[in-house]
Amino acid sequence: MPQPDDVHRVLDTRGEESFAATYAAVLVVEALVLAALWLFSRHFSG
């Protein structure tokens, strides 16, 4: 029976640096996507 340390992890974050910059980048991308969708809806709604 494999030990918990031996099991392959999908997302192994041990020893990683802070993800604060990644979270901020994701928020910026989400805001840009929402703004683009809003602009497209305004443009194509007539």
N, C-alpha and C positions, 0 to 999 in steps of 0.2 A: 504494500500500500504506500503510495507516494506521500511524502511529508508536505505540509503546506508551503514550505519554501521551495520545493521542487516543482510545484505545479506552475505551468506557463500562465503568466498573467497577460490579459489583453491590454491593460493600461498599467504599466509599472511606473509609479511616480516616486519610488524610493530614491533619495539622493538628488532629486531634481531641484532646480532653482524655483523661485516663486513664479506662479503663473499669472501674476497681476498684469503684466504687459499683454499676455495672450488674451485675458478677459477683456481688457480695454480695447484691443484690436477687434475682438468679436463684437463688442457693443457698437463700435464705429461702423463696421460692415453691416450690421443689422440696421442701424439708423439709415445708412445709405440705401440699402435695399428697400426699406419702407418708404423713403422719400421718392425713390425711382418708381415704385409701384403707385404711389399717390399721384405723381406727375403723369404717368401713363393713363391712369384712370380719369384724370381731368382732361387729358388730351383726346381720348377716345370716347368720352361720354357725350360729346356733342356740345 
